[in-house]
């Protein structure tokens, strides 16, 4: 069908001197899925922000459908038929799903007043059309992050973009939801629409993309047909060295239980029981992986473990201390760290600096402050050390943390939590939105914590992550533990699937399943 978008010799340099795009040239063919991959900070998202008019290039040119294209703001791009779904969700939390989907193009009653009923019908129709289920009458701030992402996708689809940019669209989707999204993308491609697919999930890139552009250190390394590249080849070109995708060896020694949960029950604000009589233990020196489709009680369970949600009944023991009624600060002082599933909502204060976010849990320690002042030189040195150790791509530690790419923000969160040297690590989606190089590095840090005798409770929607890291696995469905696998090395994604979907469950007194 020809080239719909052509980028030539594009440079983007931020005011702090960071080169985000260096002499980038890419052609996007109409009616195709074109994947752009690269490590965090490689320049993928910045390039698409230029196309969408969010930021302006220093030099270079863009043409859309053969004509010069230089959007000065997103509304210019939208009017030209370009849509973008952002990695960090751009939704109004106090508005409903329906209101967010039609925001800016609202249906009017008598041409003047906002027609809420029409907005609900429109949102429901678009949701059914693209098979992306959302509760159209609920507020955004009442929804889990996976559902919010679906709203973002629907919002872009509603505007009928001819060129749709998806920045990490599956980062918070379940495998089943990803399948539905890909079916939607296939239909859009058949209709002649073009998809730019930015993703760290290379299996998905191979599955959906026609063409792959690989970026590294702000430059384009290579653009080739997806069928000509293996996952291993893409990963190696992204990071400059081979990536180990194999499972980690089992721990040499497992100690006593450090985290024990007994008969835990929780009820959501809407009255639905989210966690039903859940019991498990995590020993020092092991990783207990929790598999399950998101929305089956994992989020509520994690938030209870770190003091962010109350429990109805049951015990949560760290060592011999019951923490079920303690505050998050008190729980942290007992040696529990928390890598949250939503880094922007629960992991960082976006408008604060990198160094302020790094010490938010330890600013009152003698190493960093007295009652009267903070030792900023020591804070700076500490932050620089963690930036180096955790391979965070950042300018000055004094810059706002929101200036970093999503994956580098995630690395800052992990750096803060693991550097606290906790006894128990509660890790929820610890590598969500990071590239495969960072994925490998963060995994090595989690395994290192395990090998130091820490107890790791790992919740992830990424089955590859669960299978790679876990010593043991439990599966949650509808708020209950429906399966337990005591030897994760013998388990496959196929084994887990029926339990995750609620098709199969173990007997109540079963402690293990042989794969």
QUISUL-V279364 format. One record per run of one state. SS is the DSSP state (a for helix, b for strand, c for the rest). FROM is the first residue (numbers start at 0). LEN is the number of residues. Records with the same first field share a line. If there is no record, write none. Layout:
SS = FROM-LEN / FROM-LEN
This chain:
c = 0-2 / 13-5 / 29-3 / 38-5 / 51-7 / 64-2 / 68-5 / 79-2 / 85-10 / 101-6 / 109-3 / 114-1 / 129-9 / 142-2 / 158-4 / 167-7 / 190-3 / 198-3 / 208-2 / 216-2 / 228-2 / 239-17 / 267-5 / 283-3 / 291-6 / 305-7 / 318-2 / 322-5 / 333-2 / 339-3 / 347-5 / 358-10 / 369-4 / 374-1 / 389-10 / 403-2 / 419-4 / 428-7 / 451-3 / 459-3 / 469-2 / 477-2 / 485-2 / 490-2 / 500-15
b = 2-11 / 18-11 / 32-6 / 58-6 / 66-2 / 81-4 / 95-1 / 107-2 / 112-2 / 138-1 / 162-5 / 193-5 / 210-6 / 218-7 / 256-11 / 272-11 / 286-5 / 312-6 / 320-2 / 335-4 / 352-1 / 368-1 / 373-1 / 399-1 / 423-5 / 454-5 / 471-6 / 479-6
a = 43-8 / 73-6 / 96-5 / 115-14 / 139-3 / 144-14 / 174-16 / 201-7 / 225-3 / 230-9 / 297-8 / 327-6 / 342-5 / 353-5 / 375-14 / 400-3 / 405-14 / 435-16 / 462-7 / 487-3 / 492-8
